[in-house]
Amino acid sequence: MSSYPEWEGGEALVWVPACIAVGTIEDTDGDVLVELRVGAVEVPGGREIHSGMFRCPSGDVSVTGPTDEREVTLTLPRTGDWKVRIVVRGEGRPDYVGVFFDAEEWSAAVS
């Protein structure tokens, strides 16, 4: 999966994918662990920074950094809308980011 937009037809002015962006520690300050998971886990010392809906029409969620060409992809068990919870850990900018997708349909999760 490419990190760059695939332009079709030349008429589009902008391309906006479904995206989660989280500011973390600088590359020079150490490694960042990003955990993608269906179902929540307890993160000792973690704090929730977001809870809401994530639209995933392809069913694939990829992680990469702005200066890192490595990409890791999680294929969700279904396409569509997911309730998502984001938890971080670390003083100041985090060195851990957990992205937890609720296994239930979004509509059922907010009812």
C-alpha positions as CSV (number, residue, x, y, z in Angstrom):
1,M,0.0,0.0,0.0
2,S,1.5,3.3,-1.0
3,S,1.9,6.2,1.4
4,Y,1.2,8.7,-1.3
5,P,-2.1,9.5,-3.1
6,E,-2.9,7.7,-6.3
7,W,-4.5,10.4,-8.5
8,E,-7.2,9.3,-10.9
9,G,-8.4,11.4,-13.8
10,G,-6.5,14.6,-13.0
11,E,-9.6,16.5,-11.8
12,A,-9.3,16.1,-8.1
13,L,-7.9,19.0,-6.1
14,V,-7.3,17.1,-2.9
15,W,-7.1,13.5,-1.7
16,V,-8.1,12.9,1.9
17,P,-7.8,9.3,3.3
18,A,-9.1,8.2,6.7
19,C,-6.1,8.9,9.0
20,I,-5.0,9.0,12.6
21,A,-1.9,11.1,13.3
22,V,-0.3,11.1,16.7
23,G,2.7,13.2,17.7
24,T,5.4,11.1,19.4
25,I,9.0,11.5,20.6
26,E,11.6,12.4,18.1
27,D,13.5,9.6,16.2
28,T,16.7,10.8,17.9
29,D,15.1,10.3,21.4
30,G,14.3,6.6,21.0
31,D,11.9,4.1,19.5
32,V,8.2,4.3,19.4
33,L,6.0,1.3,19.9
34,V,2.7,1.4,18.0
35,E,0.2,-1.4,18.9
36,L,-2.8,-2.0,16.6
37,R,-5.4,-4.4,18.1
38,V,-9.0,-5.5,17.7
39,G,-10.2,-5.4,21.3
40,A,-8.9,-3.2,24.1
41,V,-6.1,-4.1,26.6
42,E,-5.1,-2.3,29.8
43,V,-2.0,-0.1,29.3
44,P,-0.3,0.5,32.7
45,G,0.6,4.1,32.9
46,G,-1.4,4.9,29.7
47,R,-3.8,7.7,29.1
48,E,-6.6,7.8,26.6
49,I,-6.3,10.7,24.2
50,H,-9.2,9.8,21.8
51,S,-12.3,7.8,21.6
52,G,-14.5,8.0,18.5
53,M,-15.2,6.6,15.1
54,F,-12.7,5.5,12.4
55,R,-13.9,4.8,8.9
56,C,-12.0,2.0,7.2
57,P,-13.6,1.1,3.8
58,S,-10.6,-1.1,2.8
59,G,-10.4,-3.0,6.1
60,D,-6.6,-2.4,6.1
61,V,-4.9,-0.1,8.7
62,S,-1.3,0.8,8.1
63,V,1.3,2.5,10.3
64,T,4.4,4.4,9.3
65,G,6.3,7.4,10.3
66,P,7.0,10.6,8.4
67,T,10.7,9.8,8.0
68,D,10.4,5.9,8.1
69,E,9.6,4.0,4.9
70,R,8.7,0.8,6.8
71,E,5.0,0.2,6.9
72,V,3.1,-2.4,9.0
73,T,-0.5,-3.3,8.0
74,L,-3.3,-4.8,10.1
75,T,-6.2,-6.3,8.2
76,L,-9.4,-5.8,10.3
77,P,-12.0,-8.6,10.3
78,R,-14.5,-6.4,8.4
79,T,-14.6,-3.2,6.5
80,G,-16.6,-0.1,7.5
81,D,-16.9,2.0,10.6
82,W,-15.1,1.1,13.8
83,K,-15.2,2.5,17.3
84,V,-11.6,3.3,18.1
85,R,-9.8,4.2,21.3
86,I,-6.3,5.6,21.3
87,V,-4.0,5.3,24.4
88,V,-0.5,6.8,24.8
89,R,2.2,6.3,27.4
90,G,5.3,8.4,28.2
91,E,6.1,11.8,29.7
92,G,5.5,14.7,27.3
93,R,5.4,13.2,23.8
94,P,4.6,9.5,24.0
95,D,6.9,6.6,23.2
96,Y,3.9,4.2,23.0
97,V,0.7,4.5,21.0
98,G,-2.1,1.9,21.3
99,V,-4.9,2.0,18.7
100,F,-7.7,-0.3,19.8
101,F,-10.6,-1.2,17.5
102,D,-13.9,-2.2,19.1
103,A,-15.0,-5.6,17.8
104,E,-18.7,-4.5,17.7
105,E,-20.3,-2.4,14.9
106,W,-20.0,1.3,15.5
107,S,-23.8,1.8,15.5
108,A,-24.2,-0.9,18.1
109,A,-21.4,0.5,20.2
110,V,-23.0,4.0,20.5
111,S,-26.6,2.9,21.0
